[in-house]
Amino acid sequence: MLDEINAALLTCDAHVCYGTDRELDGTDIWDYIVFRRTRTAVQTAHKGNYSDYYEINIVRQNYVPEGEALTVLAKLAAIPGVKPANGEIAYSTTVRPGTKAQLEIATFTVVAPHKGAT
């Protein structure tokens, strides 16, 4: 599933990182997406069923354009078995290290439910 998510995100942005944006340290890349697996929920009532949760962070210089997070979410939801997790798209701002420039980050979660044991 990680490879499928990565491929879908690459259709939205040329710079996609797994886990952290550390690989972009020292570059002039300001706009990128970071994703990571956050947890696996095991459903004990339904033996062997589980759901993997993935956090998506869209990072943009100044601000995330209106509708971009929804566009990325739709690309991920087009992957068979992936759907938006209940929740919201949250926005936060930070300052790019070593500068005074603002970055905005849109964060949301998708889930991939699985039936039966791995």
C-alpha positions, 0 to 999 in steps of 0.5 A: 500500500505504501508504494501505491500511496507514493505513486498517487501522491507523485501525480500531485507533486514531484517531491514526495517523502516518506516519514520526514522531509529530511531528504530535502534539507539543504535544497531549494524545494519548498513545496512537497508532500510528506506521508507516513503510516501512523497506526494499524487498528486491529478489530478483535471482534472480527478476527483478523480484520485490521485497518492501516492509517496514513497521515498526509502532509501537504507543505506549501510556501506561504499557503496551500491553495484552496481545494488542493488538499481535496484534490490530493484526497480524491487521488488517494481515495481512487486507490482501491481500498483507500478512503478518507478517515473520519476527521478533518483537514487541519492547517498549520503554519511554520517558519522554514528553518534558516529563513523567515519564510512561512510554510503552510501544512495541510494534514489529513488521514486516509485509511485502508481497511483489510479483511482477514489475517495478513 
